[in-house]
Amino acid sequence: MPSQSDQRFTFDLVGSEAPLDADVERYLALISGNLWLLHSDEARVLLNDLTESPQARLRKLEALARGKESSND
């Protein structure tokens, strides 16, 4: 069984209704501005929740990042 640190993020954009490039662009911009998300267990759970659409998962990830920014202010 892989350890928690061996887990990788997944972001399934197949079948999304929004243009693929726009979602990828938003995701990359979010991660590049919030590198801590790469190590966040909460972010990992949000990204791997396959009951949500890719766009919904991205919106939740953006909300998580905004929440962290506002708590640091």
N, CA, C and O atoms as a Tripos MOL2 file, in Angstrom:
@<TRIPOS>MOLECULE
protein
  292   291    73     0     0
PROTEIN
NO_CHARGES

@<TRIPOS>ATOM
      1 N           0.8560   -1.1830    0.0000 N.3       1 MET1
      2 CA          0.0000    0.0000    0.0000 C.3       1 MET1
      3 C           0.8940    1.2350    0.0000 C.2       1 MET1
      4 O           1.8060    1.3300    0.8210 O.2       1 MET1
      5 N           0.6500    2.1870   -0.9080 N.am      2 PRO2
      6 CA          1.4810    3.3850   -0.9700 C.3       2 PRO2
      7 C           1.2430    4.2740    0.2380 C.2       2 PRO2
      8 O           0.1300    4.3560    0.7590 O.2       2 PRO2
      9 N           2.2980    4.9350    0.6710 N.am      3 SER3
     10 CA          2.1580    5.8660    1.7830 C.3       3 SER3
     11 C           1.4250    7.1130    1.3060 C.2       3 SER3
     12 O           1.2510    7.3360    0.1080 O.2       3 SER3
     13 N           1.0010    7.9140    2.2720 N.am      4 GLN4
     14 CA          0.2590    9.1330    1.9190 C.3       4 GLN4
     15 C           1.1070   10.0630    1.0700 C.2       4 GLN4
     16 O           0.5800   10.7490    0.1950 O.2       4 GLN4
     17 N           2.4090   10.0980    1.3110 N.am      5 SER5
     18 CA          3.2670   10.9940    0.5300 C.3       5 SER5
     19 C           3.4450   10.5050   -0.9080 C.2       5 SER5
     20 O           3.8800   11.2680   -1.7710 O.2       5 SER5
     21 N           3.1090    9.2270   -1.1740 N.am      6 ASP6
     22 CA          3.2230    8.6870   -2.5290 C.3       6 ASP6
     23 C           1.9980    9.0110   -3.3820 C.2       6 ASP6
     24 O           2.0180    8.8130   -4.5970 O.2       6 ASP6
     25 N           0.9370    9.5050   -2.7550 N.am      7 GLN7
     26 CA         -0.2820    9.7980   -3.5070 C.3       7 GLN7
     27 C          -0.0540   10.9620   -4.4400 C.2       7 GLN7
     28 O           0.6520   11.9110   -4.1000 O.2       7 GLN7
     29 N          -0.6350   10.8950   -5.5870 N.am      8 ARG8
     30 CA         -0.5000   11.9560   -6.5900 C.3       8 ARG8
     31 C          -1.8590   12.6190   -6.7970 C.2       8 ARG8
     32 O          -2.9060   11.9940   -6.6310 O.2       8 ARG8
     33 N          -1.8170   13.8940   -7.1620 N.am      9 PHE9
     34 CA         -3.0430   14.5970   -7.5140 C.3       9 PHE9
     35 C          -3.5360   14.0900   -8.8550 C.2       9 PHE9
     36 O          -2.7480   13.7760   -9.7480 O.2       9 PHE9
     37 N          -4.8360   14.0170   -8.9790 N.am     10 THR10
     38 CA         -5.4240   13.7260  -10.2750 C.3      10 THR10
     39 C          -6.4260   14.8300  -10.5700 C.2      10 THR10
     40 O          -7.0770   15.3490   -9.6630 O.2      10 THR10
     41 N          -6.5410   15.1720  -11.7950 N.am     11 PHE11
     42 CA         -7.4950   16.1940  -12.1910 C.3      11 PHE11
     43 C          -8.0670   15.7640  -13.5240 C.2      11 PHE11
     44 O          -7.4920   16.0400  -14.5770 O.2      11 PHE11
     45 N          -9.1920   15.0930  -13.4760 N.am     12 ASP12
     46 CA         -9.8070   14.5160  -14.6530 C.3      12 ASP12
     47 C         -10.6440   15.5700  -15.3680 C.2      12 ASP12
     48 O         -11.6670   16.0180  -14.8500 O.2      12 ASP12
     49 N         -10.2100   15.9570  -16.5410 N.am     13 LEU13
     50 CA        -10.9440   16.9490  -17.3170 C.3      13 LEU13
     51 C         -11.7080   16.3260  -18.4770 C.2      13 LEU13
     52 O         -12.3640   17.0340  -19.2420 O.2      13 LEU13
     53 N         -11.6290   15.0270  -18.6090 N.am     14 VAL14
     54 CA        -12.3150   14.3480  -19.7030 C.3      14 VAL14
     55 C         -13.8180   14.4920  -19.5000 C.2      14 VAL14
     56 O         -14.3310   14.2710  -18.4030 O.2      14 VAL14
     57 N         -14.4990   14.8560  -20.5430 N.am     15 GLY15
     58 CA        -15.9420   14.9970  -20.4900 C.3      15 GLY15
     59 C         -16.4130   16.3250  -19.9200 C.2      15 GLY15
     60 O         -17.6110   16.5190  -19.7130 O.2      15 GLY15
     61 N         -15.4950   17.2320  -19.6660 N.am     16 SER16
     62 CA        -15.9160   18.5190  -19.1160 C.3      16 SER16
     63 C         -16.6350   19.3200  -20.1900 C.2      16 SER16
     64 O         -16.3690   19.1770  -21.3840 O.2      16 SER16
     65 N         -17.5400   20.1540  -19.7430 N.am     17 GLU17
     66 CA        -18.2970   20.9710  -20.6860 C.3      17 GLU17
     67 C         -17.5760   22.2620  -21.0300 C.2      17 GLU17
     68 O         -17.7710   22.8090  -22.1160 O.2      17 GLU17
     69 N         -16.7440   22.7560  -20.1210 N.am     18 ALA18
     70 CA        -15.9820   23.9790  -20.3870 C.3      18 ALA18
     71 C         -14.7750   23.6260  -21.2530 C.2      18 ALA18
     72 O         -14.3250   22.4800  -21.2540 O.2      18 ALA18
     73 N         -14.2630   24.5840  -21.9750 N.am     19 PRO19
     74 CA        -13.0810   24.3110  -22.8010 C.3      19 PRO19
     75 C         -11.9320   23.7940  -21.9500 C.2      19 PRO19
     76 O         -11.6350   24.3480  -20.8920 O.2      19 PRO19
     77 N         -11.3020   22.7510  -22.4080 N.am     20 LEU20
     78 CA        -10.2090   22.1260  -21.6860 C.3      20 LEU20
     79 C          -9.1170   23.1340  -21.3560 C.2      20 LEU20
     80 O          -8.6350   23.1700  -20.2240 O.2      20 LEU20
     81 N          -8.7260   23.9400  -22.3130 N.am     21 ASP21
     82 CA         -7.6380   24.8790  -22.1020 C.3      21 ASP21
     83 C          -7.9370   25.8760  -20.9880 C.2      21 ASP21
     84 O          -7.0390   26.2160  -20.2190 O.2      21 ASP21
     85 N          -9.1530   26.3430  -20.8860 N.am     22 ALA22
     86 CA         -9.5150   27.3150  -19.8560 C.3      22 ALA22
     87 C          -9.3920   26.6980  -18.4670 C.2      22 ALA22
     88 O          -8.8850   27.3410  -17.5480 O.2      22 ALA22
     89 N          -9.8490   25.4630  -18.3070 N.am     23 ASP23
     90 CA         -9.7500   24.7920  -17.0100 C.3      23 ASP23
     91 C          -8.3000   24.5130  -16.6400 C.2      23 ASP23
     92 O          -7.8990   24.7050  -15.4920 O.2      23 ASP23
     93 N          -7.5320   24.0690  -17.5900 N.am     24 VAL24
     94 CA         -6.1190   23.7920  -17.3380 C.3      24 VAL24
     95 C          -5.3930   25.0790  -16.9700 C.2      24 VAL24
     96 O          -4.5680   25.0980  -16.0560 O.2      24 VAL24
     97 N          -5.7000   26.1390  -17.6780 N.am     25 GLU25
     98 CA         -5.0880   27.4360  -17.3890 C.3      25 GLU25
     99 C          -5.4060   27.9010  -15.9730 C.2      25 GLU25
    100 O          -4.5190   28.3600  -15.2530 O.2      25 GLU25
    101 N          -6.6700   27.7840  -15.5750 N.am     26 ARG26
    102 CA         -7.0820   28.1750  -14.2190 C.3      26 ARG26
    103 C          -6.3760   27.3220  -13.1730 C.2      26 ARG26
    104 O          -5.9060   27.8370  -12.1590 O.2      26 ARG26
    105 N          -6.3050   26.0170  -13.4220 N.am     27 TYR27
    106 CA         -5.6610   25.1010  -12.4820 C.3      27 TYR27
    107 C          -4.1780   25.4290  -12.3220 C.2      27 TYR27
    108 O          -3.6680   25.5160  -11.2040 O.2      27 TYR27
    109 N          -3.4970   25.6090  -13.4450 N.am     28 LEU28
    110 CA         -2.0620   25.9030  -13.3870 C.3      28 LEU28
    111 C          -1.7840   27.2410  -12.7180 C.2      28 LEU28
    112 O          -0.8280   27.3650  -11.9520 O.2      28 LEU28
    113 N          -2.6110   28.2460  -13.0010 N.am     29 ALA29
    114 CA         -2.4390   29.5530  -12.3680 C.3      29 ALA29
    115 C          -2.6640   29.4450  -10.8610 C.2      29 ALA29
    116 O          -1.9400   30.0550  -10.0750 O.2      29 ALA29
    117 N          -3.6510   28.6800  -10.4700 N.am     30 LEU30
    118 CA         -3.9510   28.5060   -9.0580 C.3      30 LEU30
    119 C          -2.7930   27.8190   -8.3340 C.2      30 LEU30
    120 O          -2.3530   28.2760   -7.2790 O.2      30 LEU30
    121 N          -2.3090   26.7320   -8.9010 N.am     31 ILE31
    122 CA         -1.2210   25.9800   -8.2680 C.3      31 ILE31
    123 C           0.0690   26.8050   -8.2470 C.2      31 ILE31
    124 O           0.7770   26.8210   -7.2400 O.2      31 ILE31
    125 N           0.3730   27.4830   -9.3410 N.am     32 SER32
    126 CA          1.6230   28.2550   -9.3790 C.3      32 SER32
    127 C           1.6130   29.3910   -8.3690 C.2      32 SER32
    128 O           2.6700   29.7830   -7.8740 O.2      32 SER32
    129 N           0.4520   29.9220   -8.0570 N.am     33 GLY33
    130 CA          0.3560   30.9920   -7.0750 C.3      33 GLY33
    131 C           0.1650   30.5000   -5.6520 C.2      33 GLY33
    132 O           0.2500   31.2760   -4.7010 O.2      33 GLY33
    133 N          -0.0910   29.2160   -5.5110 N.am     34 ASN34
    134 CA         -0.3590   28.6360   -4.1860 C.3      34 ASN34
    135 C           0.3000   27.2590   -4.1040 C.2      34 ASN34
    136 O          -0.3860   26.2390   -4.0440 O.2      34 ASN34
    137 N           1.5970   27.2360   -4.1030 N.am     35 LEU35
    138 CA          2.3290   25.9630   -4.1370 C.3      35 LEU35
    139 C           2.0300   25.0750   -2.9300 C.2      35 LEU35
    140 O           2.2120   23.8600   -3.0010 O.2      35 LEU35
    141 N           1.5800   25.6560   -1.8420 N.am     36 TRP36
    142 CA          1.2420   24.8660   -0.6620 C.3      36 TRP36
    143 C           0.1340   23.8630   -0.9710 C.2      36 TRP36
    144 O           0.0160   22.8460   -0.2880 O.2      36 TRP36
    145 N          -0.6840   24.1400   -2.0000 N.am     37 LEU37
    146 CA         -1.7560   23.2120   -2.3730 C.3      37 LEU37
    147 C          -1.2090   21.8380   -2.7640 C.2      37 LEU37
    148 O          -1.8900   20.8260   -2.5970 O.2      37 LEU37
    149 N           0.0070   21.8040   -3.2770 N.am     38 LEU38
    150 CA          0.6020   20.5290   -3.6890 C.3      38 LEU38
    151 C           0.8280   19.5990   -2.5050 C.2      38 LEU38
    152 O           0.9500   18.3870   -2.6810 O.2      38 LEU38
    153 N           0.8840   20.1570   -1.3040 N.am     39 HIS39
    154 CA          1.1510   19.3660   -0.1050 C.3      39 HIS39
    155 C          -0.0490   19.3060    0.8350 C.2      39 HIS39
    156 O           0.0510   18.7870    1.9470 O.2      39 HIS39
    157 N          -1.1600   19.8280    0.3910 N.am     40 SER40
    158 CA         -2.3490   19.9110    1.2350 C.3      40 SER40
    159 C          -3.2070   18.6580    1.1110 C.2      40 SER40
    160 O          -3.6230   18.2760    0.0180 O.2      40 SER40
    161 N          -3.4640   18.0240    2.2610 N.am     41 ASP41
    162 CA         -4.3570   16.8590    2.2610 C.3      41 ASP41
    163 C          -5.7690   17.2660    1.8640 C.2      41 ASP41
    164 O          -6.4650   16.5230    1.1720 O.2      41 ASP41
    165 N          -6.1910   18.4490    2.3040 N.am     42 GLU42
    166 CA         -7.5350   18.9320    1.9660 C.3      42 GLU42
    167 C          -7.6750   19.1430    0.4580 C.2      42 GLU42
    168 O          -8.7000   18.7950   -0.1270 O.2      42 GLU42
    169 N          -6.6500   19.7090   -0.1650 N.am     43 ALA43
    170 CA         -6.6730   19.9090   -1.6190 C.3      43 ALA43
    171 C          -6.7140   18.5630   -2.3390 C.2      43 ALA43
    172 O          -7.4170   18.4090   -3.3370 O.2      43 ALA43
    173 N          -5.9690   17.6070   -1.8370 N.am     44 ARG44
    174 CA         -5.9430   16.2730   -2.4510 C.3      44 ARG44
    175 C          -7.3340   15.6350   -2.4190 C.2      44 ARG44
    176 O          -7.7780   15.0360   -3.3980 O.2      44 ARG44
    177 N          -8.0080   15.7740   -1.2790 N.am     45 VAL45
    178 CA         -9.3580   15.2220   -1.1500 C.3      45 VAL45
    179 C         -10.2960   15.8990   -2.1460 C.2      45 VAL45
    180 O         -11.0820   15.2250   -2.8110 O.2      45 VAL45
    181 N         -10.2200   17.2190   -2.2540 N.am     46 LEU46
    182 CA        -11.0830   17.9570   -3.1940 C.3      46 LEU46
    183 C         -10.8390   17.5140   -4.6300 C.2      46 LEU46
    184 O         -11.7880   17.2870   -5.3810 O.2      46 LEU46
    185 N          -9.5860   17.3910   -5.0100 N.am     47 LEU47
    186 CA         -9.2620   17.0380   -6.3910 C.3      47 LEU47
    187 C          -9.6370   15.6080   -6.7450 C.2      47 LEU47
    188 O          -9.9350   15.3150   -7.9030 O.2      47 LEU47
    189 N          -9.6250   14.7260   -5.7710 N.am     48 ASN48
    190 CA         -9.9090   13.3220   -6.0380 C.3      48 ASN48
    191 C         -11.3570   12.9340   -5.7970 C.2      48 ASN48
    192 O         -11.6990   11.7540   -5.8620 O.2      48 ASN48
    193 N         -12.2140   13.9150   -5.5180 N.am     49 ASP49
    194 CA        -13.6370   13.6510   -5.3050 C.3      49 ASP49
    195 C         -14.3360   13.5160   -6.6560 C.2      49 ASP49
    196 O         -14.7640   14.5060   -7.2500 O.2      49 ASP49
    197 N         -14.4420   12.2920   -7.1230 N.am     50 LEU50
    198 CA        -14.9970   12.0490   -8.4550 C.3      50 LEU50
    199 C         -16.5130   12.1610   -8.5070 C.2      50 LEU50
    200 O         -17.1080   11.9880   -9.5710 O.2      50 LEU50
    201 N         -17.1490   12.4490   -7.3690 N.am     51 THR51
    202 CA        -18.5880   12.6960   -7.3940 C.3      51 THR51
    203 C         -18.8820   14.1150   -7.8770 C.2      51 THR51
    204 O         -20.0180   14.4300   -8.2340 O.2      51 THR51
    205 N         -17.8640   14.9650   -7.8890 N.am     52 GLU52
    206 CA        -17.9910   16.3510   -8.3600 C.3      52 GLU52
    207 C         -17.4460   16.4670   -9.7800 C.2      52 GLU52
    208 O         -16.5650   15.7060  -10.1800 O.2      52 GLU52
    209 N         -17.9750   17.4190  -10.5310 N.am     53 SER53
    210 CA        -17.4540   17.6790  -11.8720 C.3      53 SER53
    211 C         -16.0630   18.2970  -11.7530 C.2      53 SER53
    212 O         -15.7230   18.8530  -10.7090 O.2      53 SER53
    213 N         -15.2660   18.2070  -12.7960 N.am     54 PRO54
    214 CA        -13.9370   18.8450  -12.7460 C.3      54 PRO54
    215 C         -14.0240   20.3400  -12.4330 C.2      54 PRO54
    216 O         -13.2050   20.8670  -11.6800 O.2      54 PRO54
    217 N         -15.0050   21.0150  -13.0050 N.am     55 GLN55
    218 CA        -15.1410   22.4500  -12.7630 C.3      55 GLN55
    219 C         -15.5080   22.7230  -11.3060 C.2      55 GLN55
    220 O         -15.0120   23.6840  -10.7180 O.2      55 GLN55
    221 N         -16.3670   21.8950  -10.7190 N.am     56 ALA56
    222 CA        -16.7430   22.0650   -9.3190 C.3      56 ALA56
    223 C         -15.5400   21.8380   -8.4050 C.2      56 ALA56
    224 O         -15.3550   22.5540   -7.4210 O.2      56 ALA56
    225 N         -14.7310   20.8420   -8.7360 N.am     57 ARG57
    226 CA        -13.5350   20.5820   -7.9360 C.3      57 ARG57
    227 C         -12.5670   21.7560   -8.0230 C.2      57 ARG57
    228 O         -11.9460   22.1280   -7.0270 O.2      57 ARG57
    229 N         -12.4410   22.3300   -9.1950 N.am     58 LEU58
    230 CA        -11.5560   23.4830   -9.3680 C.3      58 LEU58
    231 C         -12.0850   24.6800   -8.5800 C.2      58 LEU58
    232 O         -11.3080   25.3890   -7.9410 O.2      58 LEU58
    233 N         -13.3890   24.9090   -8.6190 N.am     59 ARG59
    234 CA        -13.9880   26.0150   -7.8500 C.3      59 ARG59
    235 C         -13.7450   25.8230   -6.3520 C.2      59 ARG59
    236 O         -13.4350   26.7820   -5.6450 O.2      59 ARG59
    237 N         -13.8830   24.5940   -5.8720 N.am     60 LYS60
    238 CA        -13.6510   24.3170   -4.4530 C.3      60 LYS60
    239 C         -12.1840   24.5210   -4.0870 C.2      60 LYS60
    240 O         -11.8670   25.0140   -3.0040 O.2      60 LYS60
    241 N         -11.3030   24.1420   -4.9890 N.am     61 LEU61
    242 CA         -9.8700   24.3490   -4.7490 C.3      61 LEU61
    243 C          -9.5530   25.8400   -4.7030 C.2      61 LEU61
    244 O          -8.7680   26.2870   -3.8670 O.2      61 LEU61
    245 N         -10.1660   26.6100   -5.6040 N.am     62 GLU62
    246 CA         -9.9790   28.0650   -5.5930 C.3      62 GLU62
    247 C         -10.5040   28.6620   -4.2870 C.2      62 GLU62
    248 O          -9.8850   29.5630   -3.7210 O.2      62 GLU62
    249 N         -11.6440   28.1610   -3.8100 N.am     63 ALA63
    250 CA        -12.2060   28.6450   -2.5510 C.3      63 ALA63
    251 C         -11.2810   28.3070   -1.3790 C.2      63 ALA63
    252 O         -11.1080   29.1180   -0.4690 O.2      63 ALA63
    253 N         -10.6990   27.1360   -1.4000 N.am     64 LEU64
    254 CA         -9.7500   26.7490   -0.3640 C.3      64 LEU64
    255 C          -8.5620   27.7060   -0.3440 C.2      64 LEU64
    256 O          -8.1340   28.1480    0.7230 O.2      64 LEU64
    257 N          -8.0390   28.0210   -1.5050 N.am     65 ALA65
    258 CA         -6.9020   28.9400   -1.6000 C.3      65 ALA65
    259 C          -7.2910   30.3380   -1.1230 C.2      65 ALA65
    260 O          -6.5230   30.9810   -0.4070 O.2      65 ALA65
    261 N          -8.4790   30.8170   -1.5110 N.am     66 ARG66
    262 CA         -8.9510   32.1390   -1.0560 C.3      66 ARG66
    263 C          -9.1210   32.1600    0.4560 C.2      66 ARG66
    264 O          -8.7870   33.1480    1.1100 O.2      66 ARG66
    265 N          -9.6360   31.0760    1.0080 N.am     67 GLY67
    266 CA         -9.8320   30.9880    2.4520 C.3      67 GLY67
    267 C          -8.5040   31.0440    3.1960 C.2      67 GLY67
    268 O          -8.4010   31.6810    4.2440 O.2      67 GLY67
    269 N          -7.5080   30.3900    2.6640 N.am     68 LYS68
    270 CA         -6.1890   30.4040    3.2840 C.3      68 LYS68
    271 C          -5.5950   31.8170    3.2000 C.2      68 LYS68
    272 O          -4.9960   32.2950    4.1630 O.2      68 LYS68
    273 N          -5.7640   32.4910    2.0370 N.am     69 GLU69
    274 CA         -5.2520   33.8460    1.8700 C.3      69 GLU69
    275 C          -5.9170   34.8080    2.8510 C.2      69 GLU69
    276 O          -5.2450   35.6390    3.4610 O.2      69 GLU69
    277 N          -7.2330   34.6950    3.0030 N.am     70 SER70
    278 CA         -7.9510   35.6220    3.8810 C.3      70 SER70
    279 C          -7.6350   35.3450    5.3480 C.2      70 SER70
    280 O          -7.6770   36.2690    6.1610 O.2      70 SER70
    281 N          -7.3230   34.1090    5.7090 N.am     71 SER71
    282 CA         -6.9660   33.8210    7.0910 C.3      71 SER71
    283 C          -5.5500   34.2940    7.4160 C.2      71 SER71
    284 O          -5.1970   34.4620    8.5830 O.2      71 SER71
    285 N          -4.7480   34.5050    6.3800 N.am     72 ASN72
    286 CA         -3.3900   35.0100    6.5790 C.3      72 ASN72
    287 C          -3.3390   36.5330    6.6380 C.2      72 ASN72
    288 O          -2.3210   37.1020    7.0310 O.2      72 ASN72
    289 N          -4.4290   37.1990    6.2530 N.am     73 ASP73
    290 CA         -4.4590   38.6730    6.2530 C.3      73 ASP73
    291 C          -4.5920   39.2350    7.6350 C.2      73 ASP73
    292 O          -4.6320   40.4540    7.8050 O.2      73 ASP73
@<TRIPOS>BOND
     1     1     2 1
     2     2     3 1
     3     3     4 2
     4     3     5 am
     5     5     6 1
     6     6     7 1
     7     7     8 2
     8     7     9 am
     9     9    10 1
    10    10    11 1
    11    11    12 2
    12    11    13 am
    13    13    14 1
    14    14    15 1
    15    15    16 2
    16    15    17 am
    17    17    18 1
    18    18    19 1
    19    19    20 2
    20    19    21 am
    21    21    22 1
    22    22    23 1
    23    23    24 2
    24    23    25 am
    25    25    26 1
    26    26    27 1
    27    27    28 2
    28    27    29 am
    29    29    30 1
    30    30    31 1
    31    31    32 2
    32    31    33 am
    33    33    34 1
    34    34    35 1
    35    35    36 2
    36    35    37 am
    37    37    38 1
    38    38    39 1
    39    39    40 2
    40    39    41 am
    41    41    42 1
    42    42    43 1
    43    43    44 2
    44    43    45 am
    45    45    46 1
    46    46    47 1
    47    47    48 2
    48    47    49 am
    49    49    50 1
    50    50    51 1
    51    51    52 2
    52    51    53 am
    53    53    54 1
    54    54    55 1
    55    55    56 2
    56    55    57 am
    57    57    58 1
    58    58    59 1
    59    59    60 2
    60    59    61 am
    61    61    62 1
    62    62    63 1
    63    63    64 2
    64    63    65 am
    65    65    66 1
    66    66    67 1
    67    67    68 2
    68    67    69 am
    69    69    70 1
    70    70    71 1
    71    71    72 2
    72    71    73 am
    73    73    74 1
    74    74    75 1
    75    75    76 2
    76    75    77 am
    77    77    78 1
    78    78    79 1
    79    79    80 2
    80    79    81 am
    81    81    82 1
    82    82    83 1
    83    83    84 2
    84    83    85 am
    85    85    86 1
    86    86    87 1
    87    87    88 2
    88    87    89 am
    89    89    90 1
    90    90    91 1
    91    91    92 2
    92    91    93 am
    93    93    94 1
    94    94    95 1
    95    95    96 2
    96    95    97 am
    97    97    98 1
    98    98    99 1
    99    99   100 2
   100    99   101 am
   101   101   102 1
   102   102   103 1
   103   103   104 2
   104   103   105 am
   105   105   106 1
   106   106   107 1
   107   107   108 2
   108   107   109 am
   109   109   110 1
   110   110   111 1
   111   111   112 2
   112   111   113 am
   113   113   114 1
   114   114   115 1
   115   115   116 2
   116   115   117 am
   117   117   118 1
   118   118   119 1
   119   119   120 2
   120   119   121 am
   121   121   122 1
   122   122   123 1
   123   123   124 2
   124   123   125 am
   125   125   126 1
   126   126   127 1
   127   127   128 2
   128   127   129 am
   129   129   130 1
   130   130   131 1
   131   131   132 2
   132   131   133 am
   133   133   134 1
   134   134   135 1
   135   135   136 2
   136   135   137 am
   137   137   138 1
   138   138   139 1
   139   139   140 2
   140   139   141 am
   141   141   142 1
   142   142   143 1
   143   143   144 2
   144   143   145 am
   145   145   146 1
   146   146   147 1
   147   147   148 2
   148   147   149 am
   149   149   150 1
   150   150   151 1
   151   151   152 2
   152   151   153 am
   153   153   154 1
   154   154   155 1
   155   155   156 2
   156   155   157 am
   157   157   158 1
   158   158   159 1
   159   159   160 2
   160   159   161 am
   161   161   162 1
   162   162   163 1
   163   163   164 2
   164   163   165 am
   165   165   166 1
   166   166   167 1
   167   167   168 2
   168   167   169 am
   169   169   170 1
   170   170   171 1
   171   171   172 2
   172   171   173 am
   173   173   174 1
   174   174   175 1
   175   175   176 2
   176   175   177 am
   177   177   178 1
   178   178   179 1
   179   179   180 2
   180   179   181 am
   181   181   182 1
   182   182   183 1
   183   183   184 2
   184   183   185 am
   185   185   186 1
   186   186   187 1
   187   187   188 2
   188   187   189 am
   189   189   190 1
   190   190   191 1
   191   191   192 2
   192   191   193 am
   193   193   194 1
   194   194   195 1
   195   195   196 2
   196   195   197 am
   197   197   198 1
   198   198   199 1
   199   199   200 2
   200   199   201 am
   201   201   202 1
   202   202   203 1
   203   203   204 2
   204   203   205 am
   205   205   206 1
   206   206   207 1
   207   207   208 2
   208   207   209 am
   209   209   210 1
   210   210   211 1
   211   211   212 2
   212   211   213 am
   213   213   214 1
   214   214   215 1
   215   215   216 2
   216   215   217 am
   217   217   218 1
   218   218   219 1
   219   219   220 2
   220   219   221 am
   221   221   222 1
   222   222   223 1
   223   223   224 2
   224   223   225 am
   225   225   226 1
   226   226   227 1
   227   227   228 2
   228   227   229 am
   229   229   230 1
   230   230   231 1
   231   231   232 2
   232   231   233 am
   233   233   234 1
   234   234   235 1
   235   235   236 2
   236   235   237 am
   237   237   238 1
   238   238   239 1
   239   239   240 2
   240   239   241 am
   241   241   242 1
   242   242   243 1
   243   243   244 2
   244   243   245 am
   245   245   246 1
   246   246   247 1
   247   247   248 2
   248   247   249 am
   249   249   250 1
   250   250   251 1
   251   251   252 2
   252   251   253 am
   253   253   254 1
   254   254   255 1
   255   255   256 2
   256   255   257 am
   257   257   258 1
   258   258   259 1
   259   259   260 2
   260   259   261 am
   261   261   262 1
   262   262   263 1
   263   263   264 2
   264   263   265 am
   265   265   266 1
   266   266   267 1
   267   267   268 2
   268   267   269 am
   269   269   270 1
   270   270   271 1
   271   271   272 2
   272   271   273 am
   273   273   274 1
   274   274   275 1
   275   275   276 2
   276   275   277 am
   277   277   278 1
   278   278   279 1
   279   279   280 2
   280   279   281 am
   281   281   282 1
   282   282   283 1
   283   283   284 2
   284   283   285 am
   285   285   286 1
   286   286   287 1
   287   287   288 2
   288   287   289 am
   289   289   290 1
   290   290   291 1
   291   291   292 2
@<TRIPOS>SUBSTRUCTURE
     1 MET1         2 RESIDUE 1 A MET
     2 PRO2         6 RESIDUE 1 A PRO
     3 SER3        10 RESIDUE 1 A SER
     4 GLN4        14 RESIDUE 1 A GLN
     5 SER5        18 RESIDUE 1 A SER
     6 ASP6        22 RESIDUE 1 A ASP
     7 GLN7        26 RESIDUE 1 A GLN
     8 ARG8        30 RESIDUE 1 A ARG
     9 PHE9        34 RESIDUE 1 A PHE
    10 THR10       38 RESIDUE 1 A THR
    11 PHE11       42 RESIDUE 1 A PHE
    12 ASP12       46 RESIDUE 1 A ASP
    13 LEU13       50 RESIDUE 1 A LEU
    14 VAL14       54 RESIDUE 1 A VAL
    15 GLY15       58 RESIDUE 1 A GLY
    16 SER16       62 RESIDUE 1 A SER
    17 GLU17       66 RESIDUE 1 A GLU
    18 ALA18       70 RESIDUE 1 A ALA
    19 PRO19       74 RESIDUE 1 A PRO
    20 LEU20       78 RESIDUE 1 A LEU
    21 ASP21       82 RESIDUE 1 A ASP
    22 ALA22       86 RESIDUE 1 A ALA
    23 ASP23       90 RESIDUE 1 A ASP
    24 VAL24       94 RESIDUE 1 A VAL
    25 GLU25       98 RESIDUE 1 A GLU
    26 ARG26      102 RESIDUE 1 A ARG
    27 TYR27      106 RESIDUE 1 A TYR
    28 LEU28      110 RESIDUE 1 A LEU
    29 ALA29      114 RESIDUE 1 A ALA
    30 LEU30      118 RESIDUE 1 A LEU
    31 ILE31      122 RESIDUE 1 A ILE
    32 SER32      126 RESIDUE 1 A SER
    33 GLY33      130 RESIDUE 1 A GLY
    34 ASN34      134 RESIDUE 1 A ASN
    35 LEU35      138 RESIDUE 1 A LEU
    36 TRP36      142 RESIDUE 1 A TRP
    37 LEU37      146 RESIDUE 1 A LEU
    38 LEU38      150 RESIDUE 1 A LEU
    39 HIS39      154 RESIDUE 1 A HIS
    40 SER40      158 RESIDUE 1 A SER
    41 ASP41      162 RESIDUE 1 A ASP
    42 GLU42      166 RESIDUE 1 A GLU
    43 ALA43      170 RESIDUE 1 A ALA
    44 ARG44      174 RESIDUE 1 A ARG
    45 VAL45      178 RESIDUE 1 A VAL
    46 LEU46      182 RESIDUE 1 A LEU
    47 LEU47      186 RESIDUE 1 A LEU
    48 ASN48      190 RESIDUE 1 A ASN
    49 ASP49      194 RESIDUE 1 A ASP
    50 LEU50      198 RESIDUE 1 A LEU
    51 THR51      202 RESIDUE 1 A THR
    52 GLU52      206 RESIDUE 1 A GLU
    53 SER53      210 RESIDUE 1 A SER
    54 PRO54      214 RESIDUE 1 A PRO
    55 GLN55      218 RESIDUE 1 A GLN
    56 ALA56      222 RESIDUE 1 A ALA
    57 ARG57      226 RESIDUE 1 A ARG
    58 LEU58      230 RESIDUE 1 A LEU
    59 ARG59      234 RESIDUE 1 A ARG
    60 LYS60      238 RESIDUE 1 A LYS
    61 LEU61      242 RESIDUE 1 A LEU
    62 GLU62      246 RESIDUE 1 A GLU
    63 ALA63      250 RESIDUE 1 A ALA
    64 LEU64      254 RESIDUE 1 A LEU
    65 ALA65      258 RESIDUE 1 A ALA
    66 ARG66      262 RESIDUE 1 A ARG
    67 GLY67      266 RESIDUE 1 A GLY
    68 LYS68      270 RESIDUE 1 A LYS
    69 GLU69      274 RESIDUE 1 A GLU
    70 SER70      278 RESIDUE 1 A SER
    71 SER71      282 RESIDUE 1 A SER
    72 ASN72      286 RESIDUE 1 A ASN
    73 ASP73      290 RESIDUE 1 A ASP
